[in-house]
Amino acid sequence: EALQKCDSDEGAKKIIELYFQKYTGFNNHSVASYLLDELLKNFSDENWRQYQPKPLVFFQGIVYRGTLVPPSVIFKDGFIDRSPSQNLDDYVSDCNGSVGVSTTTSFSMAKGYALPLVTAKNVDSVDIQPYGYIYEINCRSLSAINIAETQSKRGNKFRAMLARGKAEVNVIGDIKSCDVMKAWKVYRNTNTPIEIYNNVSYVDNNERKQDSEVHHILVPHRDFNPAKNDKEKSADPSSQPKNTPK
């Protein structure tokens, strides 16, 4: 009723904000959850995420990722979320494993993943790769989660402390090739010079078209894939037109 009486978009926004500030009954069946989903979907550039019942802190900026995968692959394909989950908490955990694309704001931390330590009873039998790669990424995703700050905002002080040690930013979905800036080839033998590779596919901020859609995992109460919805609807017998006599 308040929205119907309102005569401006700004006034309507204030009414909704006041509603979220006072509402405490978020659950998978509440109107508030579905309303918030629609706002996230249609107005992703506004700060509606602050009203999610489980706070999330997002990150945009320079991050690093250490890996053994060479630039010939990463500069072409980017980084792929190979173990996607439908559960948002899997991405937020400080022990998220292979869910998402894990990056860090710390160059030295990324180097540890580029040159992983290998422990074995018989070290001579282990083939240790003598080099790895550290990638510099201009993270412009709308779904890159700052793990430490998110855990802190949720009141998980111990988990936040552990996460700060890794300075982790976990990206939901893939990191595109055009966001990968360069790579360093680093060697276990510190006397070997570091090699630098620039990514010719990188697109700077002025030319990069910003993603406008919020990742589906952040709006869990709706399936926003029209093609899938249409397919499911056509398969539903109740949605088919009934034969009626002329």
N, C-alpha and C positions, 0 to 999 in steps of 0.2 A: 504493500500500500504506500509506503514511504517513497519507493522508487517511482510509482505511477504518478505521485503528486509532484515529483521533482522535475524541474524544467531545464536542467543543464547537466552536461556530462560530468563536470567537476563536482557538482552537488551529489550526483548519483554515486560517484567514486567514494566520496566521503561517507555516504550512508553504508556502502558495502564494507569499507574499512572499519567503521564503528561496529558493524555486525560481527566481523571476524575477531575484533579485539575483545568483545564480550562473550563470544561463543566458545564453549569448552567441550562440546559433545562430538568432536570429530570421530567418525568411525566409517567403516566401509559402506554403510547404508545411509549416512546422514546427507541431507540436502547440501549442507555446507561443503562436504567433500566434492560433490559433483559440480557445485558452483565454482569452487576453487579450480577444478580441472578445466572448466570452460574458460575461465579467466587466464589461466596459464597458456592454454592453447591459442586463444585469440589475441591476447595482449602480452606476449612474451617479453616485450621490451619494458614492461612496467614491473614494479617490485612486488608482485603478488606472492612470490615464493616465501616471503618473510612470514606468511600466515600458515605455512604448512605445519601440521601438528608436531612433526619431527623436523627440527630446523636443519637446513643445509647451508653450507658456506661454499660458494663457488669461486673459481679462480680463472683469471685470464692474464696471460703474460708469458714470459720466457720460462720454459721448463726443459729438462734433459732426460734422456732415456739411454741406458747402457744395454747393449746386446751384442751377440756374435753375428747377427745378420748384416751382410754388407750393403753399402749404398746402392749397388745395382738393383737390389730388391726394394729397399725402403724408399728410394727416390722415385721409384715407379709406382709402388702400391701403397705407400704409407704404412701405418701401423693398424692392424686389424684386431678388434675385440674377438678373440677366438673362443672365449667361453662366456658368451652373453647370458645374463640371468634376468628373470622376470621379477626378481626380488631386489628392490632398491638397497636394502640393508647389506646385501652381498657386496655392493660397490663401496659402501660407506665404512665397512669394517677395516680396522687397521691390519687385519690378517686376511686380505681379500684374495690371496692366491693369484690365479690367472684370470679372474673376473675383471673385465675392463682393460684399459691400457694404462698401466702404472707408469707415472713419470715422477720427477722430483725437481725441486727448485735448486737442488745442490749438485754442482758439477762433480764434486768428489764422491758423493753417494752414487751417482750414475756410473762413475769409473769403476766402482766396486762390482757393479753388475756387468760391465763390459769385460772385466777381468776377474771372473768369479774364482773364489778359492776352491780347491779340490782337495778333499781329505780321503785318504784310502790307506789301508794297511800296507799295501805294497805300492808306493807312489810310482815306482819305475814302470808299472804295468798300465798307468793311466796316461792317455794321450791328451796332454794339456795344450789347448790352442794358445799360441804365443802372443796373440793380439785380439783386440775387440774394438767395438765402435761406440762412440758417444755421440748422440744426435742432439742438436739444438732445435727446439720446436717453439714456434710462435703459437701458443695455445689460444685459439679464438673460439673454442667450443662453448656452447651454452650449458654443457653438461659435464664440466670438469670440476670435480669435488675436492676441496681442500680438506684432507682427512683429519688433520690435527685440529683445525679450527671448528670443524663440524662436530667432532667428538667433544670438544671443549664447550661448545654452545649447548650440547645435549646434556652437559653435566657429568660426562665421563672423564674425569680429570686424569686417571691413571692411563687410560687408553690414549688420551690426548698427548700425554707426556711421551708415551712410546712412539706415537705417530710423528711427533716433532723431530725425533731422532732421524727419521727417514725423509722428512720434509716432502711427504708424498702428496701428489695431485693425481687422483685416479679419474680417467676420462671414460665416461659411459659412451660406448660406440667407438667408431674408428677415428683415427687421426689421418687426415688427408695428406697426400704428398705435397700439396701446395702450401702446407703449414710447416713442413720440415725445412729448416733453413740451411743447415750444414751438418757435416759429420767430421769427427776426429778419429783417426785410426791410432789407437794407443797400444803400446807394447808392454809386455811383462818385463822385458829387458829395458830398464830406464835409460840406457845409453843409446837406444835406437830412437831417432828423431820421430816426433809425432807428425803424421800426415793429415792434411785438411782437404776436405772435399766440399765444394759448394753445390747446392742443389739448384739446377737451372729451372726446375719446375716450381720453385718457391714463388709465391705471389705476395707482394707487400700489402700493407694495410690499406693503401689508397686504391688498389685495384681489386682486392679480395672482396667478393660478395659475401656479406655476413649471413650466417645461418639464421633463419627466422623462426624455425620450429623448435619447440622444446622437446627433448627426447621423450619417447612414449613412457619410459619407466618412471618419469617424474609426474606423469598424470595417469595413474594406474586404473582409475575407475571408468575410463572410456577407451574404446578401440577406435582410433582416428583414421584407420585405413579404409577409405570408401570402397575400394575394389573388394576387399575382404568382406565388408559388411554386405555389399550387393550380392556377392557369391553366396554368403550364408542365408541371405533373405530369399534368394531364388531357390535354395535347396529346402526351404521350409514349406511343407505342404500347405500350411495355413495362410501363407503369403500368396499362393497361386490363385488366379481369378477362377471363380466358379462358373460352370456352364449354366446359363439361365435361359429359359424359353423366350423366344421372340414374341 
